[in-house]
Amino acid sequence: MLSITSDQLAEAVEDAIRAAKARVVGIGKLQYDEGDTQRFESMTIRELLQWASEEAEDLIVYGVMARIRIKRVERQLKKGFDL
């Protein structure tokens, strides 16, 4: 069975943070940067709640898509290793 150390897990977390930061200064800058503020700062509470709700819904969809792929990989592994 494969395993990782706490240090390796911490490194994976740092990699994820670096990827998130790259999105903020990449595509996020194009979509949300308004000069000296970010778009969410100028949203009304209603707009912010709508946006947050839509993002939460996207997270559900991404989670299901990831689950589908994980299940497919799991099935293939079971076939390949007679698990």
Buried (B, 14 or more C-beta within 10 A) or exposed (E): EEEEEEEEEEEEEEEEEEEEEEEEEEEBEEEEEEEEEBBEEEBEEEEBEEEEEEEEEEEEEEEEEEEEEEEEEEEEEEEEEEE
